[in-house]
């Protein structure tokens, strides 16, 4: 006899029905602004996938707020506002950044939690100078390339009720942390933390438990697709970047702008094989089963199925 699944699985049509009466608050222009490079996001996907998901998350945020109030009542202390933290994970090129932006836009339109902040863990990559000194430039995006202590300190402050925090800022043009530039976060109701490795499991080092980013999340989401599809999407995105961002004079990858199609594809597949694909296999994919919600994408770069972990 097979053990019962830890997840409930919904095809797209069934999941879309869980939208109930949730109003669509985004326009075609909004969706165009939220869409990432090479993403296929459209208004239908927002209606059928992300509106039901925003309804679920809004219900969970409300329940979390009630739980905090109940604890404060028990303790006889004034309520301290603590934001709801949502982690969004997945591979490079799978569309997790677009997912995070869409959820931030939708959740900010719910009246009980209008202030939604979005943090990318790219902001916590070590500067290139540090990575070069440590021989980690070819490991960028792997767990050891991040300033984990700084990110955990930020999340700890948020969960302790600190209403004014800042993060460093990362540029995808210069491929580096921007000196003297910060992202300010003020009194958030919800904080979405998006990144490759945000669902890593806690571990023990030298007998001492190590706190991980995932320890702070109230809910988590993983954007999934078969690796062969994600690799192809990465190659397609590389081609589009070759014609856009790589063309700018201050781009770190400006030398890629002059590659012909054959060399561009060979370069993209080499980077995938040695960096992004390796990171997916070693560090990202093993965290998928830790997510509360998994969005499963098919060949059209659209969500075909949603898995919801049983509580």
N, C-alpha and C positions, 0 to 999 in steps of 0.2 A: 504493500500500500504506500503510495507516494505521500510524503509529508506535505501539509498545506503550504501554499506559497505565502511568503511574507508580504507580497504585493497584490493589490488589485489592479487589473489591467483593463484599459478602456481603449476601444478603437476611437478614431477621431470623431465620428458621428455621435457616438454615445457620450463622449466627453463634452462635446459641444452642447448637448442638451442640459448639462449641469450649469450652464450659464444662468438658467432661470430668467429673471427679469432684469439682469444686470445691464444697464444702458451702455451703449458704445460711446465713449467720450473722446475718441481719437478720429481725426480726419485722414483722408488720403495724403495730404501734405504732411501731417504729423508722422505718419508711417514712413514716408519717404525720408524725412529727417532722421528717423530712428534706425533705418535700415543700414547695415554695415556693408562693406565692400564684398561683393559676390553673394550676399544674402538674397533670398527670394521672398522675403517677408512682404505680405500684402494685407489688405484690410480683412479679407476672409480669414486668414490665419489668426489675426488679432481677435476676431469675433469667435472663432471656433475653438481656439486653443488658449489664448492668453486672457480673455475675459472670464471664462470659468476658473482659470488658475488664480486670477486676481480676486475673484469672489472667495475662493477657498482661503487664500492668504489673509484677506480682510477679516474673515471669520476667526481665523487663528490669532490674528493680532488683537482683536476684541477680547477673545478668551484669555489671552495672556495679560492684557491690561486688567481684567477682572481678577485674575489670580494675584497680581501684585497688590491690588486694592484690598483683597481679602487678607493677605498677609499683613499689610499695614494696619488693618483694623484689629487683627489679632494682637499685634505688637503695641497697639496704641500710639503709633507714630504717624506723623504726616506722610502722605503719599509722595514718593520720590519718582519722578518720571524717568523711566528706563526705556530706551528704544528697543524695538523688536529687530533682531538681526537675522537676515536671510543670506545664506551662502549659495552662490551659483558657480558651478564647476563644469569642466569639460575641456576637450582638446582645443588646441589652436585650430582655427578655421571651421569649427563646428557651428558657430553662431551664438556662443554663450554671452558675448558682449552685447549683441543685439537683444537677446532674451532679457538680460539685466536692464537694458535701457527701456524696453517696452514695459516691463513690470514696474519700473520706477515711475514711468509716465502714467500708467493706469492706476497704481496704488495711490499716487499723489492726488488723484481726483476723487478718492473716497473721502467723505467729510470727517470721519473720525481720526484720520491720520494723513493730513495734507502735506506734511513736511517729510519728504523721502530723500535720503542722501544715497548716492552711489559711489562706492569706493572700488577702484581696481587695484589688485595687488601689484600691478606693474609699478605703481607709485612706491612700492617698498623693495624694488630691486636695488641691489647695491649699485652705486655709480660705476661706470665703466672702468674708471681708474682703479677702483678696488677689485673689481672682477679680473682685470688684467694682471694686477699684482698677485692675485691668488690663483692665476691660471684657469679662470672659470668663464672666459668669454665664450667658449664653445659649449658651455653648460648653462647659458642664459635661459631662464624659465624652469630649470631644475630646482628642487627645493633648496639646495645649498646656495643658490644665487640671490636669495631674498634676505632682507634684514628682518628675520622672523621676530626677533625681540621687540623691534620698534612697532611692528604690526600688532603683536599681542598686547603691548602696552597701550596702544590706541584703543583696541577693543575692550580691554579691561577698564579703561577710563570711561568709555561710553556706558558699559554695563554697571559702572559705579555711580552713574548719574551726572557725569561731567557733561555739560551742555555746550562747551566751546572747545573744539579740538581742531587740529590741522593735520594734513598729511603732505608729504612731498608730492611733487608733480613729475610725471614721466612723459617724455616726448617720443612718439613713434616716428618722427622725422629724424631727429638727431640720435635716436636709439639710446637715450641716456636720461638720467635724472636732470631736471632743469634747475640750475643753481638759483637759490634765493626766490623760488616760486613755490607757493603752497596752495592747497585746496582747503578752504575753511568750511567747517561743518558746524552749524548752529542749531541747537535744540531739536534734533531729529526725532520724528515719531518712528520711522523705520530706517534702517541702514542696510543696504544691499552690498554685499562684499563679493566681488566677481574675480575669479582667478583660476589658474590651472590646477593648483594644488591645495585649494582651501578645504577639501574634505579629508585631508590626511589624518590618519588615526593617531591618537596620543600614543606615546611609547615610553619606555623606561630606559634611561641612560645612566649607567654606573649605579644602579639601584635607586635612582631618583626619578619619580614620574615627571615627564616633560609635558608642559601645557602646549596645546596646539590651537591653531585658529578655529578649528571645528568645534572646540569645547564651548565657544561663545554663541554658537548659532541656535536660534529658536526653531528654524526650519532650514532645509537645504534642498537644492535642486541640481540635477545633473543633466546636461544636454548630451545626448548620445547619438551615435551613428556608426555603421560598420567602418572599420579603418580604411578600407580601400576607397570608400566614398570620401572620407575626410581628407585623405591624401590628394585625391583628384580636386577637391574644393580648394585645398591649399595651393596646388599648382595653378588653378584658374585665378585665384586671388593674387598670386605672384605676378601673373601676366598683367593683371589690371594695375597693380602697384608699379610695374615697370613703365606703364604709360602715364602714371600720375605722380604719386609721391616720390618715386625714385628719380623723377626728372628735375626735382628742385635742387638748387645748388647746395643747400645745407643738409641734404639727406645723407645719412650714414651709408646708405646703399646706392649712392649715385652711380657707381661703376656698373651696377646691374642694368641701368637704363639703356645701355647700348648693346645689350646682348640680343642676338637674333633668336628666333623662336626655338630652334633646336638647343642652343646653349642655355636659354632661359629655362626650358623644361628640364634639362639635365641638372642645372643648378638647383632648381626648386626641389627636384626629387632627391638630390643628394642631401640638401638641408633637412628635408623631411626624414630621410632614412637615418641620418646621424644625430639629429637633434630632436625634432618634434615627434617623430614616430617613436623614437627610443624613450622619450619622456612620457609619452602616452602609455606605452607598454609597462614601463617600470614604476611610474608614480601616479598617473592620473586614472587610468582604467581600473586599477585595483580599488579605488575609492568609490566606484559607482554604486555599489550595494549599500553604502552608508547614507545615500541621499533619501530624503522623504518622498521626493517626486522625481521621476525620470521622464524626460521628453525624448522620444525615440523618433529620429528623422530617417526618411527614406531617400531614394535616388533623386527626387525633385527638390531636395533641400527643404522639405516641409515636414512638419511633425505629423506622423501617421498614427502614433499610439502614445498613450500616457500611462505610466505606472505610478501608483500611489501606495506607499508603504503603509501597512496596517499599523495602527497605534498600539 
